Structures are given as C-alpha cells and as structure tokens.
Amino acid sequence: MVRIGIVDDHTLFRESFELLVNQFENSKVVCQCSNGLELLKELEEKEIDLIFLDLQMPVMDGFQTASLVLTRFPKIKIIVLTSFSDLYNIERMLQLNISGYLTKSIQPSLLEKAIRIVSEGGVFYDGNIKQIIHIFQQHVYKSEVVLTDKEIVIIKLFALQHSGKEIAEKLNLSLRTIEKYKENLIYKTNASNFIGVIIYAMQRHYISLSELYR
C-alpha cells in the first residue's frame, strides 16, 4: 500500500483528490495539509511514502517544502501537482530531484500510473511537462559548456570595449574569424547577444571585474 500525502491550500481540491486516489489499487491518502509547515509536523508522526505537492501556498510554498522534506526525509518521493507549467517553476523543482511533475488537468488513469511508477522508483511527467523539460535539458546542456583559452581572451577583449578589428589585429586573426568566434560563443552559451556571453563568462568566473578595471 502506497501511503500518500496531499499538500494544497484548497480544501475542496484536497478532498476530491483523496476520494479519487483512494479508489486506486494499493493507494491510500493518509495525510491532508494546506501548506508545507503543516506537512512537516505531520511527517514527524506519520509514515508517508509519496507526497503530492502544490507550488503556490501560504506560510511555506512548494519549493521550500520540497527542499526541506527531501533533506530531512530523503526516502519520501515528491510529485508536484500544480496549475503552473512554466519553465521557471519546472526548472526550480527539477533541481531538487523531485520524482514527478503533473498539471492538475491530468487524467485519473495517468495519475494512477504516476503513483505506481514513482512508488517503484521511477519518475513521471505528463505530456505537456515533458515538452518543457526537453527545453530545460537543452538549456542545461548549453549552460555546462567549457570555454577555450582563446574564447576567454576574445570575450575579455570585447568586455574591455575593444573593437572586432582591434581584437583581430591583436590576436593576428582575420576580422571574419573574430566575427565567427562571436557567433559561435552566442550559440554555445545560449545567449541572446554578446553582452549575454560576457555575463555568462563572469558568472562562471572565466573573467572577473578586477581584470576589467585594472
């Protein structure tokens, strides 16, 4: 039997969720909470295997709740069940290694499937979320690229407000080559322009303010 908790600040939704889930095979809702703080108190007294968690709640939101639960009770699985399916919220929650992300429009049959898969150690996302996660994974891939020494030098020179022509002369390269470096760096770092490339390099400590303002 999978012991389930539902955390959502809407009482009617919690009640409806419990009625539905208790009809599933090997599933039982043993805990209803309106916010994360209530859940943490319940977890001190009850054994729960799987938590369905909303994101936007008073007192303690879903992100704070998931972070604390997974730290204190690492064996518990968490599935986000929310109306929010934007990249920002999905990215934040995926970084916490949750086990699933569902929208509240999910079909009951898929909800039952999600419970089974996650309780067996898998992960589950509904169709709409999978598409957004694909975008997120592409973003992560591009954010983990490594810059070469030559690329770092070129970024630094542009940050020092040298022109493409000046940089080409300084590095004994053609202007066309420098422009190609710029295009590749914008694509490589997933930036929208070269200012974004400079910010990327500074955030990852490839260049520093002290180097630019000596």
C-alpha positions in Angstrom: 0.0 0.0 0.0 1.4 3.4 -1.0 0.8 5.9 1.7 0.1 9.3 0.2 0.0 12.9 1.4 -1.6 15.8 -0.5 -0.4 19.4 0.2 -2.6 22.1 -1.3 -4.2 25.2 0.1 -7.6 24.4 -1.5 -9.7 22.2 0.8 -12.1 21.2 -2.0 -9.3 20.0 -4.2 -7.7 18.0 -1.4 -11.0 16.3 -0.6 -11.6 15.5 -4.2 -8.1 14.2 -4.6 -8.4 11.9 -1.7 -11.7 10.5 -2.9 -10.2 9.8 -6.3 -6.9 8.3 -5.1 -8.5 6.0 -2.5 -10.3 4.3 -5.4 -6.9 3.3 -6.9 -5.4 -0.1 -6.2 -2.8 -0.1 -3.5 -3.1 3.6 -2.8 -4.4 5.5 0.3 -4.3 9.1 1.2 -3.2 9.3 4.9 -2.4 13.0 5.2 -4.0 16.3 4.0 -2.2 19.6 4.6 -2.8 23.1 3.5 0.9 24.2 3.5 4.4 22.9 3.9 4.6 23.7 7.6 1.6 21.5 8.4 3.2 18.7 6.3 6.5 18.9 8.3 4.5 18.4 11.5 2.6 15.5 10.1 5.8 13.8 8.9 7.1 13.7 12.5 4.1 11.5 13.4 3.0 9.6 10.2 4.7 7.3 7.7 4.3 8.7 4.2 5.7 7.2 1.0 4.7 9.8 -1.6 3.7 13.4 -1.4 1.7 15.3 -4.0 2.7 19.0 -3.6 1.2 22.2 -4.9 3.6 25.1 -5.6 1.8 28.2 -4.5 0.7 28.1 -0.9 0.7 30.4 2.1 3.2 30.0 5.0 5.6 27.7 3.1 5.4 27.3 -0.6 6.1 24.2 -2.6 9.8 24.9 -3.4 10.6 25.5 0.3 8.6 22.5 1.3 10.2 20.1 -1.2 13.7 21.3 -0.3 13.1 20.7 3.5 11.3 17.3 3.0 13.9 15.9 0.7 16.7 16.9 3.1 15.0 15.6 6.3 13.2 12.6 4.8 15.2 11.5 1.8 13.2 8.3 1.3 10.0 10.2 0.6 9.0 10.7 -3.0 7.6 14.0 -4.2 5.3 14.7 -7.2 4.4 18.3 -8.0 0.7 18.6 -8.8 0.0 22.2 -9.8 -1.6 24.6 -12.2 1.8 26.1 -13.1 3.6 24.6 -16.0 6.1 27.4 -16.9 9.8 26.7 -17.4 10.9 28.8 -14.3 8.9 26.7 -11.8 9.8 23.4 -13.5 13.5 24.2 -13.6 13.5 25.1 -9.9 11.7 21.9 -8.9 13.8 19.6 -11.1 16.9 21.0 -9.4 15.6 19.4 -6.2 15.4 16.0 -7.8 11.7 15.5 -7.4 10.1 12.3 -8.8 7.4 13.8 -10.9 5.7 17.0 -12.2 2.0 16.9 -13.1 -0.6 19.6 -14.0 -4.0 19.5 -12.3 -5.6 18.7 -15.7 -4.1 15.2 -15.7 -6.4 12.3 -16.4 -7.1 10.0 -13.5 -5.7 7.0 -15.3 -2.3 8.8 -15.7 -2.4 9.9 -12.1 -2.8 6.3 -11.0 0.1 5.4 -13.4 2.3 8.1 -11.9 1.7 6.8 -8.4 2.7 3.3 -9.4 5.8 4.3 -11.4 7.1 6.7 -8.8 6.5 4.3 -5.9 8.6 1.8 -7.8 11.5 4.2 -8.0 10.8 5.8 -11.4 9.9 9.3 -12.5 6.8 10.5 -14.2 5.8 13.7 -16.1 2.7 14.3 -18.1 2.9 15.1 -21.8 2.9 18.9 -21.6 5.6 18.9 -18.9 7.8 16.5 -21.0 8.0 19.1 -23.8 9.0 21.8 -21.4 11.6 19.6 -19.7 13.1 18.9 -23.1 13.6 22.7 -23.5 15.1 22.8 -20.0 17.5 19.9 -20.7 18.7 21.7 -23.8 19.3 24.8 -21.7 21.2 22.8 -19.1 23.4 21.2 -21.8 24.3 24.5 -23.2 24.9 26.0 -19.7 27.6 23.4 -19.0 29.9 24.1 -21.9 33.6 24.8 -21.3 35.2 27.9 -22.9 38.6 27.5 -24.5 41.5 29.8 -23.7 41.2 31.7 -27.0 37.4 32.2 -26.4 38.1 33.6 -23.0 40.7 36.0 -24.4 38.3 37.2 -27.0 35.4 37.7 -24.5 37.7 39.6 -22.2 38.9 41.9 -25.0 35.3 42.6 -26.1 34.5 43.3 -22.4 37.3 45.8 -22.4 35.5 47.5 -25.3 38.0 46.7 -28.0 36.5 46.6 -31.5 36.4 43.4 -33.6 39.1 44.9 -35.8 41.4 45.7 -32.9 41.0 42.2 -31.5 41.8 40.7 -34.9 45.0 42.7 -35.1 45.9 42.0 -31.5 45.5 38.2 -32.0 46.8 38.1 -35.6 43.5 36.8 -36.9 41.1 38.0 -39.6 38.1 40.1 -38.7 35.9 37.4 -40.2 37.4 34.8 -37.8 36.7 37.1 -34.8 33.1 37.6 -36.0 32.8 33.8 -36.3 34.0 33.4 -32.7 31.3 35.9 -31.6 28.6 33.9 -33.4 29.8 30.6 -32.0 30.0 32.0 -28.5 26.5 33.3 -28.6 25.2 29.9 -29.7 27.4 28.0 -27.4 26.4 29.8 -24.2 22.7 30.1 -25.3 22.9 33.9 -25.0 20.7 36.3 -26.9 23.6 38.7 -27.7 27.3 39.2 -26.9 26.5 41.0 -23.7 24.9 37.8 -22.5 28.2 35.9 -23.4 30.2 38.4 -21.2 27.7 37.9 -18.3 28.0 34.1 -18.8 31.8 34.3 -18.5 31.7 36.5 -15.4 29.1 34.3 -13.6 31.3 31.3 -14.2 34.5 33.1 -13.2 36.2 32.9 -16.6 36.7 36.7 -16.3 36.5 39.0 -13.3 35.7 42.6 -12.7 39.2 43.1 -11.3 40.7 42.1 -14.7 38.5 44.6 -16.5 39.2 47.5 -14.2 42.9 47.3 -13.5 
